[in-house]
Amino acid sequence: MRYFTDFIDGQGLSRDDEGLDFVGEREACHSAAEALVEAAHDLVRVRPRHLPAIAPADLRLEAQVRDATGRVVFRARLALDLDWPVAGD
């Protein structure tokens, strides 16, 4: 069955219009949770270089999985509060 994984971050919604085929709902949900953690990892590795010289910063991400009918069957949210050192520390 085809499932669609949408991502929501501070810049808005990134809607999946293509989707992927999975054996079942549980496999699609697990894949979305893994993708959410990977997205957070990528942002933490890149974002410190682009942050202003003030702290703290928040990272809020969400993934939602829709089935072929458009019904949301899974939602995962990740919140990470970051207290970056002020520039010069």
N, C-alpha and C positions, 0 to 999 in steps of 0.2 A: 504494500500500500504506500502511497505517496504522502509525505509529510513535509510541512513548510516551517522553517525556523526563522522567526523574526527577532531582531535585536533592538533594544532600546538603551540609549545612553544619554549623556548630557546634551547631545546634538540632535536628538530626536529618534525617530523610528527608521530602522533599516528593514524593509519588508522583503521577504524571500518570495519571489514570483516563480521560481523554477522548482524548488523542492527536491527531495531525494526519496528514493524508494527504500523502505525498511521492511523487515520481516513482520514487525509488529510495533504497536504503540510504545512499549517499554524500550525497545531498541532506539526509537526516534528520540524519546525523552532523555535517555542516557547520552546519546550523541550531542544533544543540545546542551546538557549540563557540562560535558567536557569542553565544548566550544566556548561556553561562557567563561570557564576557568582559563582557557587559553587566551581569550580576548583580554581578560584582566591582566594576565601575565605580560602580554605584549604591551599593554598600556603603561604598566608600571615600569617596564624597561625603557620605554621611549619618553614618557611624560615628564620625568624629572628635569630633563633638558629644556622643556618648554614651559615649565611653571614659572609664574612671576616670583619675585623674591619675598613672598609672604607665605605664611603657613597659618592654619592647616589647609589641607585639600581633601576633597571627598571623591571617591570613585564609586559610582552607582551604575550598575549594569543589570539588564534583564533580558532573558530569552523566553520566548513563548513558542510553543509548537502548535501548529494548526493541522487538522486532518484535511482530507480532500474536500470535505463539505464546508470548510472554513471555521469549524468549531475548535476553540482553543482547548487542547487536551492536557497541556502541561505548561507550567510557568515556573521559572527559576529566577531568583533575585540575588544579587551579590552586592554587598555594601562594604567598602573598605575606607576607613578613616585614616588619613595619612597626616602626620605632624612632621612635615619636612623642616629641616633646620633653615633658619633665615640665612640668606646669602652672606658669605663671609665667615660662617661658623665652621 
